[in-house]
Amino acid sequence: MSTAPGRPQASSHRSPQGERILASVQASSGAADLPLSGVRVVDFTQVMMGPVCTQMLGDYGADVLKIERKGAGDLSRSTFEPVHGADNPIFCSLNRNKRSAALDLRDPQALAAVKALIADADVVVNNFRAGVMERMGLGYEDCQAINPRIIYAVGTGYGDSGPYAHKGGQDVLAQAMSGVMHRRADPAVPVSVYPTALCDYSAGMHMVQGILLALLQRGKTGVGQKVSVSLYNSMLAMQMQEAAMIMMADSEVNWAAMPLSGVFDTQDGALVMVGAFKANPLQDICKALDLPDLSGDPKFCDLNQQFANKAELQALFRQQFASNTRAHWLSRLEQQDLLCAPVRDLREALVDPQTLHNQMLMEGPGEGQTCRFIGSPIQMSGAKAGLYRAPPRLGQHTQEILDMVQEQAQAS
């Protein structure tokens, strides 16, 4: 298969018949001209970390074959009601642009079909605990023996080896184990769970990056490799600044606890202010809030003093913010070119003009209702992510994929 300069190369093991099948699939889905057109992914993932990775690959043209448990499928199909519906919103949000095959991998014929898919694929992705794929005969060494060009991506909770490899991973656990959960803006507030799946999304995007890097390297070497990411590593990496301060300066930094920043209530809603990136941000904050210039007060004259007297300083801020509306104070802060924003809920953000301008909302036909979800956050001038395939019903493409395997076998 000819490959445009800079484009990840598809598997050279693919038969001419397999190439024609893949080209036909991608042309019919509208994804033929996208960056990952020609790349086939065998996807064993479920819940979020893995599916958000493979969805990104599918958004940009990869042919993603989602292998699901026969009769049950991805756990996210039943996270919330409708449990048995085809348009479960949680599942739909993570699984567009994929084909679904429902297989019982304990069946030797089903397992043989999957191995045949891997022989003709570019990428295998899973987010099982260490050892699960190996017990099915689908570990890295197994897949490498089938197809030396395979990129084998693994997402785990803590790593696929080491003292915690056997433990089940989950977003909240990674928050807790990595130190992310312990750090908070106000030490008087109890430790709590961050309510968005920060770890899953971060690790999923790291897995995308690893796969793309491996595809680029395979274009130079001709061989595949294993790519490993974990929730735990992604959370440690996200704290790179804080970690460097501890290891190099034996000092703690907490960006949420800076004395000139915070969340403040007004008469009709909260706002956030960040007093940073200015020569004398406190002076500008005082101008915006109709306060005397506190930057000359010995108690607040530098960052160390502002930290030492943060409670007193922020009490003055809170008193002023409570005296007028959010719109009033946002306008005053912006006049001083101070970083600020209203604190909103997701419903408000979804209808914001900037959200619509950025084309962050995607919709298309589902099985029982219109599917509506967040689109790709990556905007490319020469490649546009879109809804090329609706989130699949469980096993919707099983026969189609098995027929493809048979046709490839006959052509080889």
N, C-alpha and C positions, 0 to 999 in steps of 0.2 A: 504494500500500500504506500503510495507516495505521500511524503510528509512535508508540509510547508516548513520553511526555516523557523526554528524556535518552537515548533509545535511538538509536544510529547509524542513519541513514536508508539504506534500500536504494536501488538505482538507480531513478530515475524513468523510465529508458529501457526498463525491463523491460515486456514486453507483458503484457496480462491473462492470456494463456495461460501465459506464463513465470512469472507470479506464482503461478498455480494449481499449476504443476509444482513450483516451489520449496516452496510450502506443503505439498504432498503429501509431498515428500521429507523435509522436516523433521518433519512429524507422524509419519511412519512410523519415523523414527530416534529419536523421543523428545526432540528438541532444540527443539521449537517454542516453548517458553516461556523459552528462555535469552537472555541479553543480546544476542547477535549473530544471533539468529534473523532471517532476511530478508536477511542479508548473504551474497553469493556471492563466493568467492575462486577465481581461476584461478591455480593453483600450479605453477610451473615449477621448484621448488627440489629440491635433493637433498643428501645427506650429512647435516649436522646443523644448521647455523645457520638455514637456511631452513625445513626441516621442523619444527624445534622451535617456530618461530614459528607456522607454519600449523596445527600440532597444537593449540597453545593457542587459536587462533581457532576451530578445530573443536570443541574441548572445551566452548566456551561458545556453540555454536549455529550458527556459520557453516557454510555449505555449501561445503566445500573440494573442488575438482576438481583432482586431481593429474595433471598432464600428464607422462607418462614416455616415454622413448625406446622405441620398438617393438623388442622382442626382447632388451632389456637392462634397462631400467628404472633406477630410482634406484641409484646406486653402493652405497648402504648395504644393498641386498638381497644383495650378495655380499661384504660385509666379512669375515665369518667363516662357518664352516659353520653350518647347511646352506646352501651357496651357491645351490642351485636350489630350496630349500624355500620354501614360502609363509610359514612362521613363523620366518624368520630373526630372532633376538632383537633385533639392532641395529636393523633396519628397523622391527620392531614397536614398539619403544620410542619411535619418533619419528613414527609415521604412523597412529595410530588416528583415527577420526572423519573419514575422507577417502574419496573415490571416486577410482578410478584409471582413466585412459584412456591406453592405449599407442598412440602415434601417431608416424608418420614425418613430421616437419614439412618435409621436402624435397618431400613430395607436395603439390601445390597444393590438392587437395581437403581434406587434413587441415589445412593451414594456414588455409584459408578457414573450416573448422569452428571452429578455435581463435579466429579473429577474430570469428566470430559469438558465441562464448561471451563474449569480452571486451566486445562491444557490449552485452551483457545483464548484465554483472557489476559488482561494486562495487570489487573489489580484484584487482590482478595482483601476484604476488610472484615474484622470481627471485634467485638468488645466483650467476649466471654472472660470468665476467670481463667487464670493460667491452668493449662492442662486439659480444658474442655475440647478444644479443636484437636489436640494431639490424640485424645482417646478415640476420636472419630476417624483418625487417620488423615486429618486435614491440617496438621501442624505445619510450621514453616518448612522444615526439612522435607516433609511429604509433598508439599506443593511445589517446592523447588525442584524436586526430582521429576515431577510431572511436567513442569514448565520452568526452565532456568531463568526466563526473563520476567517471572512474576514479581510484582511488587506486593509484599505481604504486610499489611498494616494491622497493628494490634492496639487496641485501646483498653486499658485496665484501670483499676482503682489506684494502685500504688506502684505498679511496675510488674512486668511479667517474670521477674526473678527477684530474689531478695527476701528479707524476713517477713514482709507483708503480702507477698505475691498470692498467698492462698486466701487472703481476706476478700470478702465481697466489697466492691467499691460503690460509692454513691455520692452525689453532689454534697449533701450536708456533712457527710463524714469527712470529705476532703476539706471543706471549709474549717472543720474543727481541728483536724490533724495538722493542717499546714500553718496554723496561726492566724489565718484570715478572720475567723470568727471572733477571736479574742480581742482584736483591735476594734475600738469603737470611738465615736466622737466624744462621748461623755462617760468616764469610768464609773459614774454613779448609776448608769443605765445597765440593767442586766444583760449578760451575753445573750445574743439571739441569733436565729438563723436568717441569713440573707435570703429573701423570698423568691428571687429569680435564680434559675439554674446556671449560675455564673461558671461553675467548674465544668459542667458538661459542655457548655457552649465553647469555652476557651479550649478545652482539650480537643473537641471536635474540629475546631479551626486549626489547631496545631497539627492534627492528623492530616487535614487537607494540605497544609504546607509540606509536611513530610512526604506525602504521596507525590506531590508535584515535583519536589526536589529529587525524589528517587526516579521519577519518569525522565527528568532532564539528565540525570547521571546515566541512566540506562541508554539514553541516546548517544552517549559517549563511549560507554563500556560494552554495551550489548547484553548486560546481565542485570537481573533484578536484585532486590535486597529486602531485608526486613526493616519495617518502620514501626517503632514503638513509642506510644505516648501514654500518659496517665493523668488522671484527675489531680493527683497529688503533685506531680511535677509541674503541671500547668499553674497550679496555685502558688507553688514556690517561685516559679518564674515571674508571676505577676507581681510579686513582692521584691523584685530585684533591687529597687532603691532602698527599701527598708532593711533588707538583708545586708546590703553593703555597708550601711551605717552601723549595724550591729557588729559585723565582722571586722570592719576597718577602723571604726571610731568608738566602738563600745558605747553606742548612743542609740536611742530609740527615736524614730520619726513617725508621726501620725498625721497624715495630711488632713484628716477629718477633724483634728483637734487644734488647728492653727487659730491663734487668738483673734485674727481679723476676719475670720470666715465662720460661717455657720448657717443654720436654718432659723429663721425668725418669723414669729407670728405678727400679722398685721390685723387691721380691723376686719378684713374679709378673706383671709387666706394667708398661707405661708409663702415665703420667698427664701431663696438661698443667695448669699453674698460671699464672694471670694475676694478678699483684700490682698492682692498679689500682683506681681509684675509691674509695679509702679515705684517711682523713686521714694514717695512718701504716701503710701496708701492710706494710713490713718488720717492724715490731713485731709485727703479727698473724701474719706468716709464722713468725717466731721462736717465738711461743707455740705455734703448731700443730706445729712441728718439734722442740719441746723444746730449743731453742737459747737462749742468753742473748740479751738484747735488743741486737741489733747496730745499731739505729737511732741509738744514742748514740755509736757508734764513729766517730771522725773519718774513717775510711776509707769509711764507708757512710752518713754523716749526711744527705746530700741526693742528688738524682738525678745531679748531675754526678760526685760521688764514687762513687756506685754504678756508673756507667758506667766510670769510670776503673779501678775494682777489680772489675769484673764477674766475671772468671775466678776470683778468690779467693772471692768471695761465692757464686757458683753451685757451686763445689767443695764448700762447706759444705752447701749444699742437697742436692747429689747424694749425699754421704756419708750424710746422714740418711735420705733417701728409700730408699736401698739397704738400710737396716736393718730394714725391715718390709714388709708387704704393701700392695698398692695400695688395697684396701678400707680398711685401717687409716688410711692417710694421707689418703684422700679424706674419710673421716669427720672426721679432725682438722682438715683445711682448712675443711670446711663448718661446723664448730663455730665457727670464727672468721669466718664469712661471707666466705670468700675464693673467688674464681672458680676452679673446677677441674672436671676431667672425665677419665674414663678414655679412653685412646687405643684405639680399637676398629677392627676391619675392617668392611667393608660387610656381610658376612654377619651379623655381630652386630647392626649397626644395623637391618637389615631385619626382625629379629624382636623388636626392642625394643618394650616396651609402649606407649611414646609414639608410635612409628611407627604402630602399629595403631590407637591412639586417634585419631590425626590423620587416619586413613583415607587414608594415603599410598600404599597398595598397591591396585592395580586388577587385576582378572582377568576373562577372558571367553573365549568359544569362539574357537579359531583354526581353521586348515585341517587341521593334523595333530596339534596338541596344544593344551592350554589356554594362552592368552596371559597372562603375568603381567608387570606392569611398574609403574613409579612413576607415580602419578596427578598431578593438578594440585596445586601448592603453595598455590594461592589458595583460601581458604575464604570463601564468601559465604553470608549467611543467606538470601538470596532466590534463589540460583541455584547449582545443584550440578553440577559437571563430572562426566561419566560416560562409560562406553564405549557410545556410541550406534551406532558402526560398528566392526567388527573391522578391524585393519590389512588393506588390500585385497591380493588377488592382483594381479600385474602385468596390467593391462588388464581387470580384472574388470568394470568398468563402462563399457568403451569403447562398446559398442553402445547402452547406455542413454543415455549422454551424447550420442552422435551422433543418436539418435532425438529427444532433447530439442531439439537444435539444429534439426532438421528441423521439428518441431512448432512451434517458435517462428517459424521462417521462414514457415510456412504461415499462422500466426495474424496475422502482421504485415501 
